[in-house]
Amino acid sequence: MNNRKYNAVITAVGMYVPDKVLDNKYFESIIDTNDEWIVTRTGIKERRILENGATSDLAAAAIEDLLKTKDIKREEIDAIIVATVTPDMFFPATACLVQDKIGAKNAWGFDLSAACSGFLFAFQVGSSLIECGTYKKVIVVGADKMSSIVDYTDRNNCILFGDGAAAVLLEPTEDKSVGLQDTILKTDGSGEAFLNMRGGGSLNPPSHETVDNKMHYLFQDGKSVYKVAVVGMADVSYEIMKRNNLTADDVAYLIPHQANLRIIDATAKRCGIPPEKVTINIDKYGNTTAATIPLCIVEYYRSGKIKKGDKLVLAAFGAGFTWGSAFYVWGVD
Ligand code: COA
């Protein structure tokens, strides 16, 4: 147990996924693929797509959903951190647009870019703001409109991603037995070559050439990423359990990033955690990047599966490379 006065605890949650569903049959009509390949290789059956609007709309809708369940005034929100790789624009930050949309007039905020590990990284940063005692109400939201950077002619990648957002409200507690207990967060920038979007930034400012070369789309060498992700996510989950003396029996749920069911299964196996203790939503939403983990949290909490005192292990792997894990004890009824 740490010496801090406060732990950060999630006291409310919210989510938003768009209504429009793209199922695997749809992809059969636009690329050379089939439902059986997609399901067996990835675990994905369908994903949601935002037709009108941007990432700030997804994030704001998730926070509105959160606020319906929590009796706080919008002016009480101190800070908003938006984890995303699909910001509305380079600047201002999506967090500023969200702050305006939800009317949190006393909040400051910023975006955090760590791809599929974005929520985990933002969760640590948001918790630090609470733990230091300076802030009382911090919202961390994972939000991505992946459909805005996916090339729907690239069959290797277009089947993988969906749009969505989910948010948590962090508040301080003096009860050290609950809230965020530990994190292990890692980056390895040599992984840039395998998963990136190289066009549009200062390296390759937008031009006819960047567009002609499809550099404004997500690029992924899926096989290479798979090999690193499957080891990285499993190792870091095992490591956080070991250093917190957690056995598989102690853990109520492993909450892994949802990129590929086979990566999730390998992570669970390495930690000795049985399938019924692993949260899954990849079948419904695909890879929603920064939103996968908080979407799992919201759905499993709201359906009564996550309960007060439950020990949770969160794990993610994404572009950068970035990866990490967290040990969290659920703190509210
Ligand atoms: N439908 C049908 N066939 C497809 C296909 C599709 N949508 N996409 C690729 N294929 C083909 C390939 O062309 C390849 O054919 P070939 O053997 O004739 O060349 C074959 O299927 C196998 O492709 P491969 O890349 O080896 O498949 P895979 O088992 O590695 O699965 C991914 C591909 C993308 C699902 C997998 O690599 C993956 O999940 N990668 C990691 C994703 C991830 O974790 N990202 C990190 C965070 S975002």
Boltz pocket constraint, residues with backbone or C-beta under 6 A from the ligand:
constraints:
  - pocket:
      binder: B
      contacts: [[A, 32], [A, 33], [A, 34], [A, 37], [A, 38], [A, 41], [A, 42], [A, 116], [A, 155], [A, 156], [A, 157], [A, 159], [A, 221], [A, 222], [A, 223], [A, 224], [A, 225], [A, 226], [A, 229], [A, 259], [A, 260], [A, 263], [A, 287], [A, 317], [A, 318], [A, 319]]
      max_distance: 6.0
